[in-house]
Amino acid sequence: MPVRQDFQQITGDVPLRPYPLPPLPPGHFYVEAEDPRSLGSGGIFVREDADPFDEYNYRVKSIVYTGRTQFQDIVIADTYNFGRALFLDGAIQSSAEDEALYHEMLVQPALLMHDNPRDVLIVGGGEGATLREVLAHRSVGSAVMIDIDREVVAVCRDQMPTWHCGAFEDPRATLLYMDGRRYLEETDAKFDIIIIDVVDMLENGPAQRLYTRQFYELAHGHLRAGGILVVQGLEFSFADYKAHCALLRTLRTVFAEVHSYKTCVPSFLGSWGFLIASQSVSPHDFGSDALDRAILARLGSEWLDHATGDFIKASFSHCKETRFLLDLPGPILEDDVAFVEPPDIAEEQPFGQILPALSD
């Protein structure tokens, strides 16, 4: 197990360092990392096989829970690198080490850019961390969370308490176990913010009906004036962009303002995308200072672990290649139409190309 080191009281089997350790802010302490050499070979691994070509293995200390619900396989494991982690159908969903980064970036930009978020709908979000970030805003009077899988929510509630921090018991929270699309088809409720935090599945499975033009039109009808929709936008980089760009194009058939942003989530082994959509709210209208003032006024100085005005603004900036890919035309997602990825794009590399300075 890692060795905790309180600054003034370092004990146990720790390495000698030729430098002093600086004092840490309140609430922080040093922890010695596991020495991989002491673990030997073998061990237990959880295999992540969501990529069609590459597989990744997370070495774990122990398996906390395994089970099969009506909808999916669940594994909760304590990993060496990322702490406790949730896997659904072999794909990592969340880890203790960086879940705050993911959930802050999913929730906070939209809520901070809304003048007065009062009623919020969450579709998905089984761990309760999305609900936690929403209810951190005292302006929120009602948060409805819809998740199709009651068993996943129950297991996460029991085995992952630092994710929800008691959000399920907050009197402002309403939990419903049903299909999120059916809920919107049947309710007359209106919301200031709608957050779509469901599994990333564009392989023509049941979750795809939560990613289509028809679903976004339905969601749009349940937003009040000035309302904002935010979608977890799948893995996203210039090396893995097709599904994210399809979501962007699809949202643009419904909303006037659609913007892509991303951050690197270490346990996800790459860069993760998000999409924010509305009829009138643009992230470009908010400066870093304004966002920082909103954070301080609404959440205080201690709540967020990662998000700042500068960080949020930077997440909307993309490299030249990514901007090129985001601007390409292509397919949108429709009900009952299989998503067929566009072909790859290769750039011609002229034979014998040399550095500009050598060709002058």
Secondary structure as a PSIPRED ss2 file (coil, helix, strand):
# PSIPRED VFORMAT (PSIPRED V4.0)

   1 M C   1.000  0.000  0.000
   2 P C   1.000  0.000  0.000
   3 V E   0.000  0.000  1.000
   4 R E   0.000  0.000  1.000
   5 Q E   0.000  0.000  1.000
   6 D E   0.000  0.000  1.000
   7 F C   1.000  0.000  0.000
   8 Q C   1.000  0.000  0.000
   9 Q E   0.000  0.000  1.000
  10 I C   1.000  0.000  0.000
  11 T C   1.000  0.000  0.000
  12 G C   1.000  0.000  0.000
  13 D C   1.000  0.000  0.000
  14 V C   1.000  0.000  0.000
  15 P C   1.000  0.000  0.000
  16 L C   1.000  0.000  0.000
  17 R C   1.000  0.000  0.000
  18 P C   1.000  0.000  0.000
  19 Y C   1.000  0.000  0.000
  20 P C   1.000  0.000  0.000
  21 L C   1.000  0.000  0.000
  22 P C   1.000  0.000  0.000
  23 P C   1.000  0.000  0.000
  24 L C   1.000  0.000  0.000
  25 P C   1.000  0.000  0.000
  26 P C   1.000  0.000  0.000
  27 G C   1.000  0.000  0.000
  28 H C   1.000  0.000  0.000
  29 F C   1.000  0.000  0.000
  30 Y E   0.000  0.000  1.000
  31 V E   0.000  0.000  1.000
  32 E E   0.000  0.000  1.000
  33 A C   1.000  0.000  0.000
  34 E C   1.000  0.000  0.000
  35 D C   1.000  0.000  0.000
  36 P H   0.000  1.000  0.000
  37 R H   0.000  1.000  0.000
  38 S H   0.000  1.000  0.000
  39 L C   1.000  0.000  0.000
  40 G C   1.000  0.000  0.000
  41 S C   1.000  0.000  0.000
  42 G C   1.000  0.000  0.000
  43 G C   1.000  0.000  0.000
  44 I E   0.000  0.000  1.000
  45 F E   0.000  0.000  1.000
  46 V E   0.000  0.000  1.000
  47 R E   0.000  0.000  1.000
  48 E E   0.000  0.000  1.000
  49 D C   1.000  0.000  0.000
  50 A C   1.000  0.000  0.000
  51 D C   1.000  0.000  0.000
  52 P C   1.000  0.000  0.000
  53 F C   1.000  0.000  0.000
  54 D C   1.000  0.000  0.000
  55 E C   1.000  0.000  0.000
  56 Y E   0.000  0.000  1.000
  57 N E   0.000  0.000  1.000
  58 Y E   0.000  0.000  1.000
  59 R E   0.000  0.000  1.000
  60 V E   0.000  0.000  1.000
  61 K E   0.000  0.000  1.000
  62 S E   0.000  0.000  1.000
  63 I E   0.000  0.000  1.000
  64 V E   0.000  0.000  1.000
  65 Y E   0.000  0.000  1.000
  66 T E   0.000  0.000  1.000
  67 G E   0.000  0.000  1.000
  68 R E   0.000  0.000  1.000
  69 T C   1.000  0.000  0.000
  70 Q C   1.000  0.000  0.000
  71 F C   1.000  0.000  0.000
  72 Q C   1.000  0.000  0.000
  73 D E   0.000  0.000  1.000
  74 I E   0.000  0.000  1.000
  75 V E   0.000  0.000  1.000
  76 I E   0.000  0.000  1.000
  77 A E   0.000  0.000  1.000
  78 D E   0.000  0.000  1.000
  79 T E   0.000  0.000  1.000
  80 Y C   1.000  0.000  0.000
  81 N C   1.000  0.000  0.000
  82 F C   1.000  0.000  0.000
  83 G E   0.000  0.000  1.000
  84 R E   0.000  0.000  1.000
  85 A E   0.000  0.000  1.000
  86 L E   0.000  0.000  1.000
  87 F E   0.000  0.000  1.000
  88 L E   0.000  0.000  1.000
  89 D C   1.000  0.000  0.000
  90 G C   1.000  0.000  0.000
  91 A E   0.000  0.000  1.000
  92 I E   0.000  0.000  1.000
  93 Q E   0.000  0.000  1.000
  94 S E   0.000  0.000  1.000
  95 S E   0.000  0.000  1.000
  96 A C   1.000  0.000  0.000
  97 E C   1.000  0.000  0.000
  98 D C   1.000  0.000  0.000
  99 E H   0.000  1.000  0.000
 100 A H   0.000  1.000  0.000
 101 L H   0.000  1.000  0.000
 102 Y H   0.000  1.000  0.000
 103 H H   0.000  1.000  0.000
 104 E H   0.000  1.000  0.000
 105 M H   0.000  1.000  0.000
 106 L H   0.000  1.000  0.000
 107 V H   0.000  1.000  0.000
 108 Q H   0.000  1.000  0.000
 109 P H   0.000  1.000  0.000
 110 A H   0.000  1.000  0.000
 111 L H   0.000  1.000  0.000
 112 L H   0.000  1.000  0.000
 113 M H   0.000  1.000  0.000
 114 H C   1.000  0.000  0.000
 115 D C   1.000  0.000  0.000
 116 N C   1.000  0.000  0.000
 117 P C   1.000  0.000  0.000
 118 R C   1.000  0.000  0.000
 119 D E   0.000  0.000  1.000
 120 V E   0.000  0.000  1.000
 121 L E   0.000  0.000  1.000
 122 I E   0.000  0.000  1.000
 123 V E   0.000  0.000  1.000
 124 G E   0.000  0.000  1.000
 125 G C   1.000  0.000  0.000
 126 G C   1.000  0.000  0.000
 127 E C   1.000  0.000  0.000
 128 G C   1.000  0.000  0.000
 129 A H   0.000  1.000  0.000
 130 T H   0.000  1.000  0.000
 131 L H   0.000  1.000  0.000
 132 R H   0.000  1.000  0.000
 133 E H   0.000  1.000  0.000
 134 V H   0.000  1.000  0.000
 135 L H   0.000  1.000  0.000
 136 A C   1.000  0.000  0.000
 137 H C   1.000  0.000  0.000
 138 R C   1.000  0.000  0.000
 139 S C   1.000  0.000  0.000
 140 V C   1.000  0.000  0.000
 141 G C   1.000  0.000  0.000
 142 S E   0.000  0.000  1.000
 143 A E   0.000  0.000  1.000
 144 V E   0.000  0.000  1.000
 145 M E   0.000  0.000  1.000
 146 I E   0.000  0.000  1.000
 147 D C   1.000  0.000  0.000
 148 I C   1.000  0.000  0.000
 149 D C   1.000  0.000  0.000
 150 R H   0.000  1.000  0.000
 151 E H   0.000  1.000  0.000
 152 V H   0.000  1.000  0.000
 153 V H   0.000  1.000  0.000
 154 A H   0.000  1.000  0.000
 155 V H   0.000  1.000  0.000
 156 C H   0.000  1.000  0.000
 157 R H   0.000  1.000  0.000
 158 D H   0.000  1.000  0.000
 159 Q H   0.000  1.000  0.000
 160 M C   1.000  0.000  0.000
 161 P H   0.000  1.000  0.000
 162 T H   0.000  1.000  0.000
 163 W H   0.000  1.000  0.000
 164 H H   0.000  1.000  0.000
 165 C C   1.000  0.000  0.000
 166 G C   1.000  0.000  0.000
 167 A H   0.000  1.000  0.000
 168 F H   0.000  1.000  0.000
 169 E H   0.000  1.000  0.000
 170 D C   1.000  0.000  0.000
 171 P C   1.000  0.000  0.000
 172 R C   1.000  0.000  0.000
 173 A E   0.000  0.000  1.000
 174 T E   0.000  0.000  1.000
 175 L E   0.000  0.000  1.000
 176 L E   0.000  0.000  1.000
 177 Y C   1.000  0.000  0.000
 178 M C   1.000  0.000  0.000
 179 D C   1.000  0.000  0.000
 180 G H   0.000  1.000  0.000
 181 R H   0.000  1.000  0.000
 182 R H   0.000  1.000  0.000
 183 Y H   0.000  1.000  0.000
 184 L H   0.000  1.000  0.000
 185 E H   0.000  1.000  0.000
 186 E H   0.000  1.000  0.000
 187 T C   1.000  0.000  0.000
 188 D C   1.000  0.000  0.000
 189 A C   1.000  0.000  0.000
 190 K C   1.000  0.000  0.000
 191 F E   0.000  0.000  1.000
 192 D E   0.000  0.000  1.000
 193 I E   0.000  0.000  1.000
 194 I E   0.000  0.000  1.000
 195 I E   0.000  0.000  1.000
 196 I E   0.000  0.000  1.000
 197 D E   0.000  0.000  1.000
 198 V C   1.000  0.000  0.000
 199 V C   1.000  0.000  0.000
 200 D C   1.000  0.000  0.000
 201 M C   1.000  0.000  0.000
 202 L C   1.000  0.000  0.000
 203 E C   1.000  0.000  0.000
 204 N C   1.000  0.000  0.000
 205 G C   1.000  0.000  0.000
 206 P H   0.000  1.000  0.000
 207 A H   0.000  1.000  0.000
 208 Q H   0.000  1.000  0.000
 209 R H   0.000  1.000  0.000
 210 L H   0.000  1.000  0.000
 211 Y C   1.000  0.000  0.000
 212 T C   1.000  0.000  0.000
 213 R H   0.000  1.000  0.000
 214 Q H   0.000  1.000  0.000
 215 F H   0.000  1.000  0.000
 216 Y H   0.000  1.000  0.000
 217 E H   0.000  1.000  0.000
 218 L H   0.000  1.000  0.000
 219 A H   0.000  1.000  0.000
 220 H H   0.000  1.000  0.000
 221 G C   1.000  0.000  0.000
 222 H C   1.000  0.000  0.000
 223 L E   0.000  0.000  1.000
 224 R E   0.000  0.000  1.000
 225 A E   0.000  0.000  1.000
 226 G E   0.000  0.000  1.000
 227 G E   0.000  0.000  1.000
 228 I E   0.000  0.000  1.000
 229 L E   0.000  0.000  1.000
 230 V E   0.000  0.000  1.000
 231 V E   0.000  0.000  1.000
 232 Q E   0.000  0.000  1.000
 233 G E   0.000  0.000  1.000
 234 L E   0.000  0.000  1.000
 235 E E   0.000  0.000  1.000
 236 F C   1.000  0.000  0.000
 237 S E   0.000  0.000  1.000
 238 F C   1.000  0.000  0.000
 239 A C   1.000  0.000  0.000
 240 D E   0.000  0.000  1.000
 241 Y C   1.000  0.000  0.000
 242 K H   0.000  1.000  0.000
 243 A H   0.000  1.000  0.000
 244 H H   0.000  1.000  0.000
 245 C H   0.000  1.000  0.000
 246 A H   0.000  1.000  0.000
 247 L H   0.000  1.000  0.000
 248 L H   0.000  1.000  0.000
 249 R H   0.000  1.000  0.000
 250 T H   0.000  1.000  0.000
 251 L H   0.000  1.000  0.000
 252 R H   0.000  1.000  0.000
 253 T C   1.000  0.000  0.000
 254 V C   1.000  0.000  0.000
 255 F C   1.000  0.000  0.000
 256 A C   1.000  0.000  0.000
 257 E E   0.000  0.000  1.000
 258 V E   0.000  0.000  1.000
 259 H E   0.000  0.000  1.000
 260 S E   0.000  0.000  1.000
 261 Y E   0.000  0.000  1.000
 262 K E   0.000  0.000  1.000
 263 T E   0.000  0.000  1.000
 264 C E   0.000  0.000  1.000
 265 V E   0.000  0.000  1.000
 266 P H   0.000  1.000  0.000
 267 S H   0.000  1.000  0.000
 268 F H   0.000  1.000  0.000
 269 L C   1.000  0.000  0.000
 270 G E   0.000  0.000  1.000
 271 S E   0.000  0.000  1.000
 272 W E   0.000  0.000  1.000
 273 G E   0.000  0.000  1.000
 274 F E   0.000  0.000  1.000
 275 L E   0.000  0.000  1.000
 276 I E   0.000  0.000  1.000
 277 A E   0.000  0.000  1.000
 278 S E   0.000  0.000  1.000
 279 Q C   1.000  0.000  0.000
 280 S C   1.000  0.000  0.000
 281 V C   1.000  0.000  0.000
 282 S C   1.000  0.000  0.000
 283 P H   0.000  1.000  0.000
 284 H H   0.000  1.000  0.000
 285 D H   0.000  1.000  0.000
 286 F C   1.000  0.000  0.000
 287 G C   1.000  0.000  0.000
 288 S H   0.000  1.000  0.000
 289 D H   0.000  1.000  0.000
 290 A H   0.000  1.000  0.000
 291 L H   0.000  1.000  0.000
 292 D H   0.000  1.000  0.000
 293 R H   0.000  1.000  0.000
 294 A H   0.000  1.000  0.000
 295 I H   0.000  1.000  0.000
 296 L H   0.000  1.000  0.000
 297 A H   0.000  1.000  0.000
 298 R H   0.000  1.000  0.000
 299 L H   0.000  1.000  0.000
 300 G C   1.000  0.000  0.000
 301 S C   1.000  0.000  0.000
 302 E C   1.000  0.000  0.000
 303 W C   1.000  0.000  0.000
 304 L C   1.000  0.000  0.000
 305 D C   1.000  0.000  0.000
 306 H C   1.000  0.000  0.000
 307 A C   1.000  0.000  0.000
 308 T C   1.000  0.000  0.000
 309 G H   0.000  1.000  0.000
 310 D H   0.000  1.000  0.000
 311 F H   0.000  1.000  0.000
 312 I H   0.000  1.000  0.000
 313 K H   0.000  1.000  0.000
 314 A H   0.000  1.000  0.000
 315 S H   0.000  1.000  0.000
 316 F C   1.000  0.000  0.000
 317 S C   1.000  0.000  0.000
 318 H C   1.000  0.000  0.000
 319 C C   1.000  0.000  0.000
 320 K H   0.000  1.000  0.000
 321 E H   0.000  1.000  0.000
 322 T H   0.000  1.000  0.000
 323 R H   0.000  1.000  0.000
 324 F H   0.000  1.000  0.000
 325 L H   0.000  1.000  0.000
 326 L H   0.000  1.000  0.000
 327 D C   1.000  0.000  0.000
 328 L C   1.000  0.000  0.000
 329 P C   1.000  0.000  0.000
 330 G C   1.000  0.000  0.000
 331 P C   1.000  0.000  0.000
 332 I C   1.000  0.000  0.000
 333 L C   1.000  0.000  0.000
 334 E C   1.000  0.000  0.000
 335 D C   1.000  0.000  0.000
 336 D C   1.000  0.000  0.000
 337 V C   1.000  0.000  0.000
 338 A C   1.000  0.000  0.000
 339 F C   1.000  0.000  0.000
 340 V C   1.000  0.000  0.000
 341 E C   1.000  0.000  0.000
 342 P C   1.000  0.000  0.000
 343 P C   1.000  0.000  0.000
 344 D C   1.000  0.000  0.000
 345 I C   1.000  0.000  0.000
 346 A C   1.000  0.000  0.000
 347 E C   1.000  0.000  0.000
 348 E C   1.000  0.000  0.000
 349 Q C   1.000  0.000  0.000
 350 P C   1.000  0.000  0.000
 351 F C   1.000  0.000  0.000
 352 G C   1.000  0.000  0.000
 353 Q C   1.000  0.000  0.000
 354 I C   1.000  0.000  0.000
 355 L C   1.000  0.000  0.000
 356 P H   0.000  1.000  0.000
 357 A H   0.000  1.000  0.000
 358 L H   0.000  1.000  0.000
 359 S H   0.000  1.000  0.000
 360 D C   1.000  0.000  0.000
